[in-house]
Amino acid sequence: MNVAKTPRLNFRLMDENDAELLLALDSDPQVMQYLTRGKISTMETIKTEFMPRLNRYRNVAKGWGLWQVNITASEAFIGWILIRPMGFFEQPDFSDIEIGWRFKRASWGNGYAIEAAHAVLREIIKNPEVKTISASALAANIGSIKVMEKLGLKFVKAYQHRDQYGELPAVLYSCLCDQLVQR
């Protein structure tokens, strides 16, 4: 699967050769604020935890994985868009695709996350098996929630997110693909 360039951005499915880019992104405590409570990643964590996890759901043919996002004019890496089945590590739902994003702080506020997510979603929803697009975020992550809403996703529920750092309020947003097509 290929994602078409936009006027400002281009895309490539990331792989194990992109560890340095992932480390650069995850080295900013503000970028990691709503993911690890601000704890930055190390190269060891990227190589021994992040990459093996990515490789478990990465599927080139279906477009699952992390889509590297670059500014076309400079080829500068600014972040990624995540695509994988909802519940992939517990009980995957192949008809419900999770979308997520992580961008360098310097790129925040320019509409890149929305532009990139739209570009990737245009391709993902071409798969007739995909019926729903979903995203989740910590309830305090207003920036990500605004992206979800601008993508056309609707609030589904509030819940408690649990991870190795504890438990925090989170939200789930979702939308049927045929409703996204109309946008």
Summary of the structure (lengths in Angstrom):
residues: 183
radius of gyration: 15.4
end to end distance: 22.3
largest distance: 43.6
contacts: 533
relative contact order: 0.15
helix: 33%
strand: 34%
